Amino acid sequence: MRIAVAVDERTGVADALMRELERRGHEPVPHGALAPGERGDWAWASEAAARDVAEGNADQGVVCCWTGTGASIAANKVPGIRAALCCDAETARGARRWNDANVLALSLRGTSEAVLAEILEGWFEGAPSDEHDDVANIRHLDEIA
């Protein structure tokens, strides 16, 4: 799976994220501080990764900044993106299941390498629900202006 990855700062967790995605057999597509020549600020980097997902150039995305909040806000501005800020595996699993999230947002400050692995496990284990109410909620998101 191609995963667009955006970080605004090269940290140990950012590097661990790239290694962990590759270890799991995914192809990371780097943005921001991971991509020479790109603007590293969280808003620009997260937008670039989210656009990759929205345009079909990546299957999913992971966006990161110090708190994860700005990265998630920027990604969610791109039509078709449902970015979820997750700090644990259960939240990531639920974001995929009930919210059909297609971009994972992470805090570079609050995510250890051990927790990162758990979050990614929950994220990739999760699959969108086909329950009527869950599907209706996702469809309604496109109707909100």
C-alpha positions, 0 to 999 in steps of 0.5 A: 500500500502507498502511504503518503507521510508528512512531518514538519520536523525530523525526529526519532519518531518520524524516522521510526514511522518510515521504518515501521511502514516499510517493515510492514510492506508499505511504500511511504511517499515522503512529504515535508521535512522528509522530502528535500525541496518541499516546505516542511511546515505542518500545514503545507506538508499535511496538505501535500500528503492529504492531496496524495490520498484524495487524488488517488496517488496514495492509498492512505496517509499519515500526517505528523506535527508536534501535537498532531492537531495542526496536521489533522486540521490541515489534512481535513481541509482537503475534500475527501479526507477524514483525518483522525488524531490517534494517541492509542491503538483502540482509537486508531482501530475505531477511526478506521472502523466507524469513521472510515478515516483515510489519514492518521494524524500523530503527535511527534511529541506524545508518541513513543516508538512503542506506542507508534507500533501499536497505533499502526497495528490498530490502524492497519487492522481496522477496516471500514464498517459496512453497518448501515448507520456507520455508512450513513454517517460517512455519507453524511460527511460529504453533505456537510458544507 
